[in-house]
């Protein structure tokens, strides 16, 4: 049973890293499941003493904060650079289109292009303003992805060191 928990925890940690980049997968929550599995394994008397209840709940709090910020940060960056709600939604739509047609770079290009196109078509903005909004959407996406990737990487680290 301990070996199965170990394999599932490492798998969850790795999928969490992938999910931090791929928008269809919730990266940090999947990584936290890996932490939870290692915690259960530790309570069976296996693994190191690094997996504590405190670590489990700190990682849960971090997962919740990062997941909420992932939805807030792109809109914040888009707004700060003069973008509209249409730019934020266009960025999300472009991200999904890019994910399916041109992975992995399509996610980044799609988010940028979606915000730009939404500003031009829906909001009737000049290309300079639309470009600025698209840049904000892009920065927000990159920042949010960086947060998720960092969070998932930290959890994968703790999964590995608690073996």
Secondary structure by P-SEA (a helix, b strand, c coil): caaaaaaaaaaaaaaaaaaacccccccaaaaaaaaaaaaaaaaaccccccccaaaaaaaaaaaaaaaaaaacaaaaaaaaacccaaaaaaaaaaaaaaacccccaaaaaaaaaaaaaaaaccccccaaaaaaaaaaaaaaaaaaaaaaaaaaaaaaaaaaaac
